[in-house]
């Protein structure tokens, strides 16, 4: 009987220990935090070189047909097929004679307009007006003193009025001359620009793949010259 009791107690103790071990085993993972790998962070610059092969500019094989922005007769073509040209290189010339003559005429007109403005701006009347106003004041004093007649005062008043009208007309002439001078200057700039545009230049570096005109041919802005 005693052996049975000891065996029973040992079994109970074993069961209790087994349940306690199970409970600790189930609680242990909950108490432990997640396993996170750690790393050291440092500031710095990361350099990485990537080797690429390509072409900067228009896609290979692109053709651009170029034309003059003016109408005229082709004087000469400055390039040949297959020739490599740099940006800004002359490709063809128009006969610039009519445009050069127009530019010279515009320059002469601009010079004349500037001279006319200078002449119109000369003040010749202001001094005369001051003198005539002083004479009018004198005549008015003499008339008040009974020395001169009313007609003398009226004559002086007419002279002053004429001076003032002349000054007003002069101001209008100056304004008109200045406007004409500005218009002439703008026309001169325009004609000078036209002379520059008689030369067709390459917008970028490339190879000439087409020539569509010849010397003496009349062209306009719709006529392709080279490509």
VENNOR-V878223 format. One line per field, one symbol per residue. ss: DSSP state (H for helix, E for strand, L for the rest). phi: phi as a letter, one per 30 degrees, with the letter a starting at -180 (. if undefined). psi: psi as a letter, one per 40 degrees, with the letter a starting at -180 (. if undefined). A space follows every 50 residues. Layout:
ss: ???
phi: ???
psi: ???
This chain:
ss: LHHHHHHHHHHHHHHHHHHHHHHHHHHHHHHLLLLLLLLLLLLLLLLLLL LLLLLLLLLLLLLLLELLLLLEEEEEELLLLLLEELLLLEEEEELLHHHH HHHHHHHHHHHHHHHHHHHHLLLLLHHHHHHHHHHHHHHHHHHHLLLLLH HHHHHHHHHHHHHHHHHHHHHHHHHHHHHHHHHHHHHHHHHHHHHHLLEE ELLLLEELLLELLLLLLEELLLLLLEL
phi: .ddddddddddddddddddddddddddddddddddcdcbccbdlcccbcc dbbabckdeeidcbdcbddbclcddaccbbdiddbcdiddcabdddeddd ddddddddddddddddddddddcccddddddddddddddddddddidcdd ddddddddddddddddddddddddddddddddddddddddddddddddcd cddadlcdcabcbbejddbbdccdcbb
psi: dddddddddddddddddddddddddddddddhiihhiiihhiiahhhhhh hihahhaiihehhhhiiieiiahhdiheiihehhiiheihdihihedddd ddddddddddddddddddddehheddddddddddddddddddddeediid ddddddddddddddddddddddddddddddddddddddddddddddeehh ihdiiahhehheiihehhiieehhdi.
